[in-house]
Amino acid sequence: MIKPPILVIAGLLIISKEVCAAEALKSGTAGKPNILFILTDDQRWNTLGCMGDTNILTPNIDRLAQEGVLFQNHFVTTSICCCSRASIFTGQYMRRHGIPDFEKPFTSAQWAETYPALLREHGYRTGFIGKFGVGNDPSVYAMSNQFDYWRGIPGQGGKYFIEPGDTNRTHQTSRMGQQALEFLNSSPTNRPFCLSISFTAPHARDQMPHDRQFTPDDRDEPLYAGITMPQPVTATDAYFQLLPKSVQTSEARTRWHWHFDTPEKFQNNTKDYYRLISGIDREVGRIMAELKMRGLASNTVVIVTSDNGYFLGDRELSDKWFMYEESLRDPLIICDPREPAGKRGRNEQAMTLNIDFAPTMLDLAGVPPPAGMQGRSLIPLIENQHPADWRTEFFYEHHFAPDIIPPSEGVRTERWSYIRWVDEKPLIEELYDLKTDSLEGHNLVADPEHVNTLAQLRARWEKYREELK
């Protein structure tokens, strides 16, 4: 066999690189950053070291906060997995995207205007790993054709351990981290990527016995063993008695009995919840190390957040769903290594929402957002700029499973929280001054001094529920 001359091989390599570069320019992706979107499941806003928790071990995520921007006031517009994830994909409130539960999938027209579809259309290699969260089983598996790399799973993602068959007892969090490495290993260097990793932790596995619904990786069992977890200040009967009767008898109370109704349950389940978060942090560290080893870290924007908050026994409740701070406030870190050092390592106080992620990722890629997106790009805030018209309030809505979770809507401003239990007869409302009552323990609805504030927020609620459709 005659071997081609070295110069010919070199020439072919040059031509190949030129063709790749030309394709990148043709698709408009030359010089665009990679995007790594990391979503946790049911992680409340303050369960990170960088958010002030002195017990939790999250060194890798904390490092991203030190090297990026830590958003102190990030919220979801609906605190339930399916609705929040649909909002993340579409950049829309639930009132507009119309995904009220786990059964209804995206229409093809809706999907065409999500961030993964638009980024793929504009030349990005897209991947999805983990809990998809929108649509029933057949519709979720059909999404495999909408990504270049697909490891999505329907529903809540199944058990943390595969039983039987996995003699190594590989935790689902670790499997998802390994899939992320697999995606990076197969990514071409001439094409930017957007990888969405949707961890199923620290969400409880509801199908497991109550004492093991937060099942951590075996490696993490020793973590937190020697400490006593502090109970939330509001984990008292006094705060529980302030709740509407429909909330007191809701699924959130049922699950409180599962997880937190004795000191022993609280300690065991809270420690396991923390262990699951530490397991995610380990995988984040592995992924970041792989990006660095492959020379991709300096051009990869990393976003870390959650789909909603979580009651760790606060108000003697468990899970999420309601418009209290523990439920609707989430962690958010965005690390853009391309930003100068002076704009990184900051705390950002501006109000941000889950509907902002889609327009932000499109903005990073230079892709115009569809007219139907209701969120805003966070790029100005990442660059330490503060538009004069940046939001100071948002609309909240929750209508999932009204037979076990009372529906609620409301308006959250920088100072006020107005909650409206929309199906209650007679009407039940709550009004809290967060400036003086951050724990939301003093309902001011009947206080004559706040009648004007109440009227203004009622008017804002009525306006939002119509104009956001």
C-alpha positions as CSV (number, residue, x, y, z in Angstrom):
1,M,0.0,0.0,0.0
2,I,1.4,3.4,-1.0
3,K,1.4,5.8,1.9
4,P,0.3,9.4,1.1
5,P,3.1,12.0,1.6
6,I,3.1,13.8,4.9
7,L,2.5,17.1,3.2
8,V,-0.6,15.7,1.6
9,I,-1.9,14.6,5.0
10,A,-1.1,18.0,6.4
11,G,-2.9,19.6,3.5
12,L,-6.0,17.5,4.1
13,L,-6.0,18.3,7.8
14,I,-5.8,22.0,6.9
15,I,-8.6,21.7,4.4
16,S,-10.6,19.7,7.0
17,K,-10.1,22.5,9.6
18,E,-11.0,25.1,7.1
19,V,-14.2,23.2,6.1
20,C,-15.1,22.9,9.9
21,A,-14.4,26.6,10.4
22,A,-16.5,27.5,7.3
23,E,-19.4,25.4,8.6
24,A,-19.1,27.1,12.0
25,L,-19.2,30.5,10.3
26,K,-22.1,29.4,8.1
27,S,-24.1,28.4,11.1
28,G,-23.2,31.5,13.0
29,T,-21.6,29.7,15.9
30,A,-18.0,30.7,15.5
31,G,-16.7,32.2,18.7
32,K,-20.0,31.4,20.6
33,P,-19.6,30.1,24.2
34,N,-20.5,26.6,25.3
35,I,-23.4,26.5,27.8
36,L,-23.7,24.1,30.7
37,F,-27.1,24.3,32.4
38,I,-27.3,22.4,35.7
39,L,-30.7,22.0,37.3
40,T,-31.3,20.3,40.7
41,D,-34.7,19.1,41.9
42,D,-36.3,20.5,45.0
43,Q,-33.3,22.4,46.3
44,R,-34.2,25.4,48.5
45,W,-32.2,28.6,48.0
46,N,-30.0,28.5,51.1
47,T,-28.6,25.0,51.0
48,L,-25.2,25.9,49.6
49,G,-22.1,27.0,51.4
50,C,-22.0,30.2,49.3
51,M,-25.5,31.0,50.4
52,G,-24.5,31.0,54.1
53,D,-25.2,27.4,55.1
54,T,-22.3,26.5,57.5
55,N,-23.1,22.8,57.6
56,I,-23.5,21.8,54.0
57,L,-20.5,20.7,51.9
58,T,-20.6,22.1,48.4
59,P,-17.1,23.2,47.6
60,N,-17.3,22.9,43.8
61,I,-20.5,24.9,43.4
62,D,-19.2,27.4,45.9
63,R,-16.1,27.8,43.7
64,L,-18.4,28.6,40.7
65,A,-20.0,31.3,42.9
66,Q,-16.6,32.7,43.7
67,E,-15.7,32.8,40.0
68,G,-19.0,34.0,38.8
69,V,-22.2,35.8,40.0
70,L,-24.2,34.6,42.9
71,F,-27.9,35.7,42.6
72,Q,-29.4,36.3,46.0
73,N,-33.0,36.8,44.9
74,H,-34.0,34.2,42.4
75,F,-37.5,32.8,42.3
76,V,-39.8,30.4,40.4
77,T,-43.1,31.6,39.0
78,T,-44.8,28.2,39.8
79,S,-43.3,25.9,42.5
80,I,-43.9,22.5,41.0
81,C,-41.6,20.4,38.8
82,C,-43.6,20.2,35.6
83,C,-44.7,23.8,35.4
84,S,-41.4,25.2,36.4
85,R,-39.5,23.1,33.9
86,A,-41.9,24.1,31.1
87,S,-41.2,27.7,32.1
88,I,-37.5,27.1,32.0
89,F,-37.7,25.6,28.5
90,T,-40.0,28.2,27.1
91,G,-39.2,31.4,29.1
92,Q,-43.0,31.7,29.8
93,Y,-45.3,31.8,32.7
94,M,-47.6,28.8,33.1
95,R,-50.5,31.0,32.1
96,R,-49.0,31.1,28.6
97,H,-47.3,27.8,28.1
98,G,-50.3,26.0,29.5
99,I,-48.5,23.0,31.0
100,P,-50.4,22.4,34.2
101,D,-49.3,18.8,35.1
102,F,-47.0,15.9,34.2
103,E,-49.2,14.5,31.5
104,K,-49.4,17.4,28.9
105,P,-46.5,17.5,26.5
106,F,-45.2,20.4,24.4
107,T,-46.8,20.9,21.0
108,S,-44.4,20.9,18.1
109,A,-44.9,24.6,17.7
110,Q,-44.2,25.2,21.3
111,W,-41.0,23.1,21.2
112,A,-39.7,24.9,18.2
113,E,-39.5,28.1,20.4
114,T,-37.7,26.5,23.4
115,Y,-34.0,27.2,24.1
116,P,-32.8,23.7,23.1
117,A,-34.6,23.7,19.8
118,L,-33.5,27.2,18.9
119,L,-29.9,26.7,19.9
120,R,-29.8,23.4,17.8
121,E,-31.3,25.3,14.9
122,H,-28.5,27.8,15.1
123,G,-25.7,25.3,15.1
124,Y,-25.3,24.2,18.7
125,R,-24.8,20.6,19.6
126,T,-27.5,20.0,22.3
127,G,-27.6,17.3,25.0
128,F,-30.1,16.5,27.7
129,I,-29.5,14.3,30.7
130,G,-31.9,13.4,33.5
131,K,-35.4,14.4,34.5
132,F,-37.3,16.0,31.6
133,G,-40.4,16.8,33.6
134,V,-42.8,17.7,30.8
135,G,-45.2,15.2,29.3
136,N,-46.1,11.6,29.8
137,D,-43.7,8.7,29.2
138,P,-44.3,8.3,25.4
139,S,-44.0,12.0,24.7
140,V,-40.8,12.3,26.8
141,Y,-39.0,9.4,25.0
142,A,-40.0,11.0,21.7
143,M,-37.9,14.0,22.6
144,S,-34.8,11.9,21.8
145,N,-35.0,13.2,18.2
146,Q,-34.9,16.8,19.4
147,F,-31.4,16.5,20.9
148,D,-28.0,15.4,19.5
149,Y,-27.4,13.5,22.8
150,W,-30.4,12.3,24.8
151,R,-30.4,10.6,28.2
152,G,-33.7,12.0,29.4
153,I,-36.0,10.2,31.6
154,P,-39.8,10.7,32.3
155,G,-41.6,11.3,35.6
156,Q,-39.6,11.6,38.7
157,G,-36.7,9.5,37.3
158,G,-37.2,6.3,39.1
159,K,-35.2,5.1,42.1
160,Y,-31.7,6.4,42.9
161,F,-30.3,2.8,42.7
162,I,-31.1,0.3,40.0
163,E,-32.5,-2.8,41.7
164,P,-31.6,-5.5,40.8
165,G,-28.8,-5.7,38.3
166,D,-26.3,-3.0,39.4
167,T,-23.9,-4.9,41.6
168,N,-21.8,-1.7,42.0
169,R,-24.8,0.3,43.4
170,T,-24.1,3.2,41.2
171,H,-26.2,6.2,42.4
172,Q,-28.3,7.9,39.8
173,T,-26.6,11.2,40.5
174,S,-23.2,9.6,39.6
175,R,-24.7,8.0,36.5
176,M,-25.8,11.4,35.3
177,G,-22.4,12.9,35.9
178,Q,-20.8,10.1,33.9
179,Q,-23.2,10.7,31.0
180,A,-22.1,14.4,31.1
181,L,-18.5,13.2,30.7
182,E,-19.6,11.0,27.8
183,F,-21.3,14.0,26.1
184,L,-18.1,16.1,26.5
185,N,-15.9,13.2,25.2
186,S,-18.0,13.0,22.0
187,S,-18.3,16.8,21.4
188,P,-16.6,18.1,18.3
189,T,-14.2,21.0,19.0
190,N,-15.5,23.1,16.1
191,R,-19.1,23.3,17.3
192,P,-20.4,24.9,20.5
193,F,-22.6,22.9,22.8
194,C,-25.5,23.4,25.2
195,L,-25.7,20.6,27.7
196,S,-28.7,20.5,30.1
197,I,-28.2,18.2,33.1
198,S,-31.4,17.8,35.2
199,F,-30.4,15.9,38.3
200,T,-33.2,14.1,40.1
201,A,-31.7,14.9,43.5
202,P,-32.4,16.0,46.2
203,H,-36.1,15.2,45.4
204,A,-37.5,12.5,47.7
205,R,-38.3,9.1,46.1
206,D,-42.0,9.0,47.0
207,Q,-42.3,5.3,46.2
208,M,-39.7,4.3,48.8
209,P,-40.4,3.8,52.5
210,H,-40.7,7.1,54.3
211,D,-37.4,6.6,56.2
212,R,-35.4,6.3,53.0
213,Q,-37.0,8.6,50.5
214,F,-33.9,10.7,50.4
215,T,-31.5,7.9,49.5
216,P,-27.9,9.2,49.2
217,D,-24.9,7.7,47.5
218,D,-23.3,5.1,49.7
219,R,-20.1,7.2,49.7
220,D,-21.9,10.0,51.3
221,E,-23.5,8.2,54.2
222,P,-20.7,9.3,56.7
223,L,-21.3,13.0,55.9
224,Y,-23.1,15.1,58.5
225,A,-23.1,12.2,61.0
226,G,-21.5,14.1,63.7
227,I,-23.6,17.2,63.7
228,T,-27.1,18.2,64.8
229,M,-29.1,19.9,62.1
230,P,-30.8,23.1,63.3
231,Q,-34.5,23.1,62.8
232,P,-36.0,26.0,60.8
233,V,-37.2,28.9,63.0
234,T,-40.7,28.5,61.6
235,A,-40.9,24.7,62.2
236,T,-43.5,25.3,65.0
237,D,-47.1,24.7,65.7
238,A,-47.6,28.4,66.0
239,Y,-46.6,29.0,62.4
240,F,-48.6,25.9,61.3
241,Q,-51.8,27.4,62.9
242,L,-51.4,30.6,60.8
243,L,-52.0,28.6,57.6
244,P,-55.4,28.3,55.9
245,K,-57.2,25.1,56.9
246,S,-56.9,23.8,53.3
247,V,-53.1,24.1,53.6
248,Q,-53.1,22.4,57.0
249,T,-54.9,19.4,55.5
250,S,-53.0,19.4,52.2
251,E,-50.4,17.0,50.8
252,A,-47.7,19.2,52.2
253,R,-48.9,18.2,55.7
254,T,-49.2,14.5,54.8
255,R,-45.6,14.5,53.7
256,W,-44.5,16.4,56.8
257,H,-45.7,13.4,58.7
258,W,-43.6,11.2,56.4
259,H,-40.4,13.2,56.7
260,F,-40.2,15.6,59.7
261,D,-42.8,15.0,62.4
262,T,-40.4,13.7,65.0
263,P,-36.9,15.0,65.9
264,E,-35.4,11.7,64.7
265,K,-37.1,11.9,61.3
266,F,-36.0,15.5,60.9
267,Q,-32.4,14.7,61.6
268,N,-32.2,11.6,59.4
269,N,-34.1,13.1,56.4
270,T,-32.5,16.5,56.5
271,K,-29.0,14.9,56.6
272,D,-29.9,12.7,53.7
273,Y,-31.2,15.7,51.8
274,Y,-27.9,17.4,52.4
275,R,-26.0,14.3,51.4
276,L,-27.8,14.2,48.0
277,I,-26.8,17.9,47.4
278,S,-23.2,17.0,48.3
279,G,-23.4,14.2,45.8
280,I,-24.5,16.6,43.1
281,D,-21.6,18.9,44.1
282,R,-19.1,16.0,43.5
283,E,-20.4,15.5,40.0
284,V,-20.2,19.2,39.3
285,G,-16.5,19.0,40.3
286,R,-15.9,16.1,37.9
287,I,-17.6,17.9,35.1
288,M,-15.6,21.1,35.7
289,A,-12.4,19.1,35.8
290,E,-13.2,17.5,32.5
291,L,-14.0,20.9,30.9
292,K,-10.6,22.2,32.1
293,M,-8.7,19.1,30.9
294,R,-10.3,19.5,27.5
295,G,-9.5,23.2,27.3
296,L,-13.2,24.1,27.3
297,A,-13.5,25.7,30.7
298,S,-12.5,29.2,29.5
299,N,-15.3,29.3,27.0
300,T,-18.1,27.5,28.8
301,V,-20.8,29.5,30.7
302,V,-22.1,27.5,33.7
303,I,-25.6,28.0,35.2
304,V,-26.5,26.2,38.4
305,T,-30.1,26.5,39.8
306,S,-33.1,24.4,40.9
307,D,-36.7,24.0,39.7
308,N,-38.3,25.1,43.0
309,G,-37.7,25.4,46.7
310,Y,-38.5,23.0,49.5
311,F,-40.0,23.0,53.0
312,L,-37.6,21.2,55.4
313,G,-40.3,21.1,58.1
314,D,-40.8,24.9,57.9
315,R,-44.4,25.8,59.0
316,E,-44.6,22.0,59.8
317,L,-44.9,21.3,56.1
318,S,-42.8,19.3,53.6
319,D,-42.2,19.7,49.8
320,K,-43.1,22.9,48.0
321,W,-46.2,24.3,46.0
322,F,-47.0,27.4,48.1
323,M,-46.0,31.0,47.8
324,Y,-43.9,31.2,50.9
325,E,-40.2,32.0,50.7
326,E,-39.0,28.4,51.4
327,S,-41.0,27.1,48.4
328,L,-40.5,29.7,45.7
329,R,-37.0,30.9,46.2
330,D,-34.1,29.0,44.6
331,P,-30.3,29.1,44.4
332,L,-28.7,30.6,41.2
333,I,-25.1,30.9,40.1
334,I,-23.9,31.9,36.7
335,C,-20.2,31.7,35.9
336,D,-19.1,33.2,32.7
337,P,-15.3,32.9,32.5
338,R,-15.1,35.3,29.6
339,E,-16.1,38.2,31.9
340,P,-13.2,40.3,33.4
341,A,-12.2,39.5,36.9
342,G,-13.7,42.7,38.2
343,K,-17.2,41.6,37.2
344,R,-17.0,38.1,38.7
345,G,-17.1,36.9,42.3
346,R,-20.1,39.2,43.0
347,N,-23.4,39.0,44.8
348,E,-26.3,40.2,42.7
349,Q,-29.4,41.5,44.5
350,A,-31.7,42.0,41.4
351,M,-34.9,39.9,41.2
352,T,-34.5,37.0,38.7
353,L,-36.9,34.3,37.6
354,N,-36.9,30.8,36.1
355,I,-38.4,32.3,32.9
356,D,-35.2,34.2,32.4
357,F,-33.0,31.2,31.6
358,A,-34.2,30.6,28.0
359,P,-33.7,34.2,26.9
360,T,-30.3,34.3,28.7
361,M,-29.0,31.2,26.9
362,L,-30.3,32.5,23.6
363,D,-28.6,35.8,24.2
364,L,-25.3,34.1,25.0
365,A,-25.5,32.4,21.6
366,G,-26.6,35.6,19.8
367,V,-30.0,34.1,18.9
368,P,-33.0,36.5,19.1
369,P,-35.7,35.3,21.5
370,P,-39.2,34.6,20.2
371,A,-41.8,37.2,20.8
372,G,-43.7,34.9,23.1
373,M,-40.9,34.6,25.7
374,Q,-41.8,36.6,28.8
375,G,-38.4,36.4,30.7
376,R,-35.5,38.7,30.3
377,S,-31.8,38.0,29.5
378,L,-29.6,38.1,32.6
379,I,-26.6,39.1,30.6
380,P,-26.8,42.8,31.7
381,L,-26.7,41.6,35.4
382,I,-23.8,39.2,34.7
383,E,-22.0,42.2,33.3
384,N,-22.8,44.2,36.4
385,Q,-25.1,46.5,34.5
386,H,-28.6,47.3,35.9
387,P,-31.3,48.4,33.4
388,A,-33.5,51.1,34.9
389,D,-36.6,49.1,34.0
390,W,-35.5,45.8,35.6
391,R,-38.4,44.1,37.4
392,T,-39.1,44.7,41.0
393,E,-42.0,42.2,41.3
394,F,-43.5,39.1,39.7
395,F,-46.7,37.1,39.5
396,Y,-47.0,33.7,41.1
397,E,-49.5,30.9,40.2
398,H,-50.0,27.3,41.3
399,H,-52.9,25.2,40.1
400,F,-51.4,21.7,40.1
401,A,-53.5,18.9,41.8
402,P,-56.2,21.1,43.3
403,D,-57.7,18.1,45.1
404,I,-54.7,17.8,47.4
405,I,-53.0,21.2,47.0
406,P,-55.1,24.4,47.3
407,P,-54.6,26.6,44.3
408,S,-52.9,30.0,44.9
409,E,-51.8,33.1,43.0
410,G,-50.2,36.3,44.1
411,V,-47.7,39.1,43.6
412,R,-44.2,39.1,45.1
413,T,-42.4,42.5,45.2
414,E,-39.1,43.4,46.7
415,R,-40.9,44.3,49.9
416,W,-44.3,42.7,49.9
417,S,-45.8,39.3,49.5
418,Y,-49.5,39.1,48.5
419,I,-51.0,35.6,48.5
420,R,-54.5,34.8,47.3
421,W,-56.0,31.4,47.8
422,V,-58.2,31.5,44.7
423,D,-60.6,28.7,45.4
424,E,-61.4,29.6,49.0
425,K,-64.9,30.7,49.8
426,P,-64.9,33.1,51.5
427,L,-61.7,34.5,50.0
428,I,-58.5,34.1,52.0
429,E,-55.7,36.5,51.4
430,E,-52.3,37.0,53.1
431,L,-50.1,40.1,53.1
432,Y,-46.6,40.2,54.5
433,D,-44.1,43.1,54.8
434,L,-40.8,41.3,54.1
435,K,-38.8,44.3,55.3
436,T,-40.0,43.8,58.8
437,D,-41.3,40.2,58.7
438,S,-39.0,38.1,56.6
439,L,-40.4,34.9,58.1
440,E,-43.9,35.8,56.9
441,G,-45.6,35.4,60.3
442,H,-47.8,38.5,60.6
443,N,-50.6,38.7,58.1
444,L,-51.5,42.3,57.5
445,V,-54.6,41.9,55.4
446,A,-56.9,43.1,58.2
447,D,-54.5,45.9,59.3
448,P,-56.1,49.3,58.4
449,E,-52.7,50.9,58.0
450,H,-52.0,48.7,55.0
451,V,-55.3,49.0,53.2
452,N,-53.8,51.0,50.3
453,T,-51.0,48.5,49.8
454,L,-53.4,45.7,49.8
455,A,-55.6,47.4,47.2
456,Q,-52.6,48.1,45.0
457,L,-51.4,44.5,45.1
458,R,-54.9,43.2,44.4
459,A,-54.9,45.5,41.3
460,R,-51.5,44.2,40.3
461,W,-52.7,40.6,40.7
462,E,-55.7,41.2,38.5
463,K,-53.7,42.9,35.8
464,Y,-51.0,40.3,35.7
465,R,-53.4,37.3,35.5
466,E,-54.8,38.8,32.3
467,E,-51.8,40.3,30.6
468,L,-49.5,37.3,31.1
469,K,-51.7,34.9,29.1
